[in-house]
Amino acid sequence: MLSQSFSNILDGWIKELDRYSLDQLLAKPAAGWSMGQLYLHLIEATGYSLKQAKTCTTGNDNMSGEKFLAAEKIFRDNELPDIFIEGPPSNAKTPQPLNKDQILQGLIDLKNRFIEVSTLVEKNQGNGKTKHFGLGYLTAGEWLQFAEIHFRHHLRQKKRLDEFLKEKSVG
């Protein structure tokens, strides 16, 4: 079940959060995000995916919209390619967290919202679709699947940030 799999992934990110001090969460390599910004990006992006999934259940808008060709492979393989992917311009505005509790509460809220939306999707799949900037038109179920794919994709970035923190001995 997708919601259980996603719940397990979130639990892993929550557990990992305990390992970091606020200084570590804020430490930023020369290029890219800090660990804290990565967490906030995941919370924000997944919240957006959940909102889109819920919208898809409310009607039949964009029923004939299609995924982009590259998206077909992503959903079939259930993973994003191991490459740097330029996200939307809003990613450049990802803020630093105020504290660890902000991140923890965001993850807990996300977990509860995911369960709520996935239950809604299971009861009422709907025929609507909404457009993802890089993947094309997605159904409610695909938005939920993408949320999990996206979290797993960022494990690679998390690993690089963990190496950065170890090298810099931040914290």
C-alpha positions in Angstrom: 0.0 0.0 0.0 1.4 3.4 -1.0 0.4 5.2 2.2 2.3 2.6 4.3 5.4 2.8 2.2 5.3 6.6 2.3 4.7 6.5 6.0 7.8 4.4 6.4 9.9 6.8 4.4 8.7 9.7 6.4 9.5 7.9 9.6 13.0 7.4 8.4 13.4 11.1 7.7 12.0 12.0 11.1 14.4 9.6 12.8 17.3 11.0 10.9 16.3 14.6 12.0 17.2 13.6 15.6 20.9 13.3 14.5 21.3 16.9 13.5 21.9 20.0 15.6 20.4 23.3 14.5 23.9 24.4 13.4 24.2 21.3 11.2 20.7 21.9 9.7 21.8 25.4 8.8 25.3 24.7 7.5 25.3 25.3 3.7 27.8 24.0 1.2 29.1 26.4 -1.4 26.4 25.3 -3.9 23.0 24.0 -3.0 20.8 23.8 0.0 21.5 23.1 3.7 20.1 20.0 5.2 17.4 22.2 6.8 16.4 23.6 3.4 16.2 20.1 2.0 13.8 19.1 4.7 11.7 22.2 4.1 11.7 21.7 0.3 10.4 18.1 0.8 7.7 19.3 3.2 6.6 22.1 0.8 6.8 20.1 -2.4 4.9 17.2 -0.9 2.3 19.5 0.5 1.8 20.7 -3.1 1.5 17.2 -4.4 -1.1 16.3 -1.8 -3.1 19.4 -2.7 -3.0 18.4 -6.4 -4.0 14.8 -5.6 -7.0 16.1 -3.7 -8.0 18.5 -6.5 -7.9 15.5 -9.0 -10.6 13.7 -6.9 -13.1 16.6 -7.1 -13.9 16.5 -10.8 -13.0 15.6 -14.3 -10.8 18.5 -15.3 -8.0 17.8 -17.8 -9.1 14.1 -18.2 -7.5 13.9 -21.6 -4.2 15.5 -20.4 -1.2 13.3 -20.7 2.1 12.8 -19.0 5.2 13.7 -20.8 7.1 10.8 -22.4 9.9 10.9 -19.9 7.4 10.8 -17.1 6.1 7.4 -18.3 9.5 5.9 -17.5 9.7 7.5 -14.1 6.3 6.1 -13.1 7.0 2.7 -14.6 10.4 2.5 -12.8 9.0 4.2 -9.7 12.0 6.4 -9.4 13.6 9.5 -10.8 16.8 9.2 -12.7 20.1 9.6 -10.7 20.8 13.1 -12.2 20.5 16.7 -11.1 17.1 17.9 -11.9 16.4 21.6 -12.1 13.2 22.2 -10.3 10.9 25.2 -10.6 12.3 28.7 -9.9 10.6 28.7 -6.5 13.2 26.1 -5.3 15.8 28.9 -5.2 13.7 30.7 -2.6 13.6 27.8 -0.1 14.2 29.3 3.3 16.4 28.1 6.2 14.4 26.5 9.0 13.8 28.6 12.1 14.4 25.5 14.4 14.2 21.7 14.4 10.7 21.8 15.8 9.5 23.5 12.6 10.8 20.6 10.5 9.5 17.9 12.9 6.0 19.5 13.0 6.1 19.9 9.2 6.9 16.2 8.7 4.3 15.0 11.3 1.7 17.2 9.6 2.7 15.9 6.2 2.3 12.3 7.4 -1.2 13.0 8.7 -2.2 14.8 5.5 -0.8 12.0 3.3 -2.9 9.5 5.2 -6.0 11.7 4.8 -5.5 12.3 1.1 -4.5 8.8 0.2 -7.7 7.6 2.0 -9.7 10.1 0.0 -8.0 8.9 -3.3 -8.7 5.3 -2.5 -12.4 6.1 -2.0 -12.8 8.5 -4.9 -10.1 8.2 -7.5 -11.8 10.8 -9.7 -10.9 11.3 -13.3 -9.4 14.7 -13.0 -5.8 15.5 -13.6 -3.6 18.5 -12.8 -0.4 19.5 -14.5 3.1 19.0 -13.0 5.6 21.4 -14.5 8.0 18.7 -15.6 5.9 15.6 -15.9 2.7 16.7 -17.6 -0.8 15.8 -16.4 -1.1 13.5 -13.4 -4.0 11.7 -11.8 -4.5 11.7 -8.0 -2.8 8.3 -7.6 0.2 9.5 -9.7 0.6 12.6 -7.5 0.8 10.4 -4.4 3.2 8.0 -6.1 5.3 11.0 -7.2 5.5 12.3 -3.6 7.1 9.1 -2.5 9.4 9.0 -5.6 10.5 12.6 -4.8 11.4 11.8 -1.2 13.4 8.8 -2.2 15.2 10.8 -4.9 16.4 13.3 -2.3 18.1 10.6 -0.3 21.0 11.0 -2.7 21.2 14.7 -1.9 20.9 14.0 1.8 23.8 11.6 1.6 26.0 14.3 0.0 25.0 16.8 2.7 25.8 14.2 5.4 29.3 13.8 3.8 29.6 17.6 3.7 28.7 17.9 7.4 31.1 15.1 8.3 34.0 16.7 6.4 33.3 20.2 7.9 32.7 18.7 11.4 29.7 21.1 11.8 27.8 20.7 15.0 
